[in-house]
């Protein structure tokens, strides 16, 4: 089996490198080095070439000797050509020769100086883990606590119009930036919507959100990875509704087609839409979304013609790295989208494999009208309201009516019905069978559609307790499209529910990186940080979610109930406001019950209990809610009775209670554990 890390070094540095290899191997990293060293006159061996082919990351040990080594330069070039991730490690202060400038342009490098080796080692371990290299859990934890040393290399631009992906892929290795990403400190901030003059040669617009706030970039800009890409809404020339729909369809298609490709991280549509008609500069948008490449352009229709101008901009330098103009008949718009996607992907990746070209050529539908209906449905679905779900179903059904072979709207119907149950807008028995069947139909029509496997995983996990089947489907979805944020978000919830909190946090962090302005994902991230004891970060992300949707139940629960807050009266006021507008009154009343208990007002809590019990079908279809209320009120024996009913009903609340932090003491009791063992819950089997 190939080693995951290849170290390129000069023979004069062999002693220090052997020490480094020993330390890395002690951290669980598999390392390959040329034990004989590299002499200037030595011929390359096939073994070296194969080792570079098989590695995930090439560590470039930079010293005066290695920068003068012809073979080190050749190894660097070979790794770059094979699209390997490169981690430059400075053994000493030394300049970069012209032979390495292209590959190392604008790179930040880890310092591994003799006097500060331990700090440098920890920075390397953090960076390698971020780059997908296997590191032991113990080493990862130790590295996360240590400071890192990073050197900022000078930028260099070659003037080529091609996308310089090689020169930015290394940015992922920077320990400081990696930690910022993990902590969410580089997340987009919300501020006043007053537009400000945008510096730079390009003007991309005022960010629009559901609360008319504006996304604000980082206060301290960082160098951005050009492998991270966002496709912004195209500017529509003219006021044609048809042009607007075509523009949204083009952006959605380009995003969905780029997402499954290797070595690209493509930001979700939903985050991109916040920057429609933006007046912010490319650098500001890049900082807000943490992307190094911005794809944008214009779309114009006239008669039966459509013309699309597109450009890819480096958000660090604000240079246009590639541009093109495409036109065709409107009735050939689907073919035009595929043509643009293929050319764009070729530029971003520097070439495509045959399988990728074939994948990009596939059409989800041949009818633009069906695509428009599907995308309209997704916009409604994202609102997470009763009306939104109902409207979404109508759009998805219309899309299927227009093209029965189009798989995506079947997934849309599956997701709409399953979330209506999750948010208490429909009963399990009436909606989940439909949801499951629609997901299976989608897979039949397109076996490689990641969304369909995500939907199946959600149903098996949340409503059928098929733990292994759910995980298998989530993993399949991520394999097919590693950039689909919902797959990672829902898989993170699965990992929470089966007690794998560390993995869950890592998964939802990745989801937030893919969709950095998603209110839902920020809410889940806040919950996750609360679950692992990171209360400041839990509050930070809950507040960010509430800025986007001030009465969203998940974020309210984390901020006012789960966290140790003194703002109880403020929380009560929020839940009372939510009660007035929420189609489902149970969630806000549960919030009120818990806050009244937190405040010590037993009478007010009992009033909420009576209200909830009085709602139709609560004691038939939502027994888990009743179990929770009795538990909060100290009536544990009665709570057990209702928990048994919830389990018999396969209610999602019962699934969530197995690992929820508010039931930690209950989860320790033998009777509770035995109940979950009977349903083969992974946390309780053989325990």
Order of alpha helices (4+ residues) and beta strands (2+ residues): beta-alpha-beta-alpha-beta-alpha-alpha-beta-alpha-beta-alpha-alpha-beta-alpha-beta-beta-beta-beta-alpha-beta-alpha-alpha-beta-beta-beta-alpha-alpha-alpha-alpha-alpha-alpha-alpha-alpha-alpha-alpha-alpha-alpha-alpha-alpha-alpha-alpha-alpha-alpha-alpha-alpha-alpha-alpha
